[in-house]
Amino acid sequence: MVDAQKFIQADPVIREVAEQKETVWINPDFLPFGVTDGVCQLVVSDEDIADAEERLSRFAPFIQRCFPETVETHGLIESPLADIPNMQKALEEAYGCSIPGRLMLKMDSHLAIAGSIKARGGIYEVLKHAEDLAIAAGKLTVEDNYAKLADEEMKQFFRQYTVQVGSTGNLGMSIGIMSAALGFRVKVHMSADAKQWKKDLLRSKGVEVIEYADDYSKAVAEGRKLSDADPMSYFVDDEKSVNLFLGYAVAAKRLKRQLDELGIAVDEQHPLITYVPAGVGGAPGGVSYGLKRLFKDAVHCFLVEPTLCPSVLLGMATREYEKANVHDFGISGITEADGLACASPSSFVTRILGNLVSGDFTVKDGKLYDYLRLLDRCEQKRIEPSSCAAFAGPCSLLQYEGSRDYCAKHGLTREVLENSVQIAWATGGRLVPAEIWDQYLSTYID
Ligand SMILES: *Cc1c(COP(=O)(O)O)cnc(C)c1O
């Protein structure tokens, strides 16, 4: 157990976090990209990310065959990048803040198949596992048309194997839906805070859902143990998976293509600033890592977490990584942002992001619903509460002394910020059922 009191006394930001106040943590270990480049490449290289991208291309014919919603994109799972000028103005008015530059929404909330950012990492890892098994059994080569993986014979083959995962909801959905499509048996171990509609949806796809009265870390630990005891079972380990990370990292090149198409050049005078909601850290970590490799010092990557579960922040700020647990700091870890309710962060991600991430904003649960309503009203777009955390970033960048200092130190003057693109990364929402939207839209809490 981490000595929380020691950190609370030594670091005023950690004290604020422990008091569950909204704040920003600026990473004191942040380094210019050139300094970190060599070290990071040893862990996850550009070739690794390119390899993941190629694997997704190989699977495109299979995805297109199984999921008609992807016919239009030829089996590519990618989300729109939208301008949200009305939301930008509405946020400035509602919160008395200034959001310079062009505010955009990266709509992973609307990704095909899984309706969340997990459609990147989760689906990638299942596909990689399927490919490994099929190639080892002599049933597939990388030259084949992968559409054949949807044949009944292949389904029979995959039916011998089980895929298991611990999830607060969305990871289970991405793993569950894709595994079931391939023919795998699937078990999803879900934490107490997982939303009922997500459990129902999974069961309707033939997925076995195992519920725990405990939090996410427990669901993961139990799932991992059960899976390890079965030689035919594979566990998708959100707390340490490199494959999940690679699937997320592919997002960067795809985003660059979208920016290019819009004629948006990114350089240090026209920086990109991203805000991605974090749970265990994998999704925002992989996305941010990919972005840093491409845009280097021209991108500033921030995370956002609920004040009720700032685990990645604590893991990094204490340099205790996965040993940090929000409970040790007197924080419940129970939040309306179910996708972010991970009490301890990823060991792998908190380390690899150590010198790359700019900082981490925290946000109160009540604001998530306010942002949700505002976006619905101003832009007619609906994203789930966890996703809405992203807006705390652009709203707060110039409001906290810490982040203002960061801007001053890294050349983000008013003028440069006016030329920036700020991206709120929407991480989930498309699969939320109609009656749940009514509930979300009418939830008012502190
Ligand atoms: C999973 C998830 C995140 C965060 O991803 P992590 O890998 O857990 O950090 C953010 N938003 C939503 C909606 C999610 O489902």
The ligand as an ORCA input file, in Angstrom:
! r2SCAN-3c Opt
* xyz 0 1
  C     -12.503      2.806    -21.527
  C     -12.976      4.164    -21.695
  C     -12.145      5.257    -21.474
  C     -10.730      5.177    -20.976
  O      -9.943      4.122    -21.420
  P      -8.862      3.450    -20.472
  O      -8.090      2.563    -21.349
  O      -9.587      2.699    -19.406
  O      -8.067      4.564    -19.874
  C     -12.702      6.508    -21.664
  N     -13.980      6.676    -22.032
  C     -14.802      5.650    -22.256
  C     -16.206      5.905    -22.683
  C     -14.324      4.361    -22.093
  O     -15.147      3.328    -22.304
*
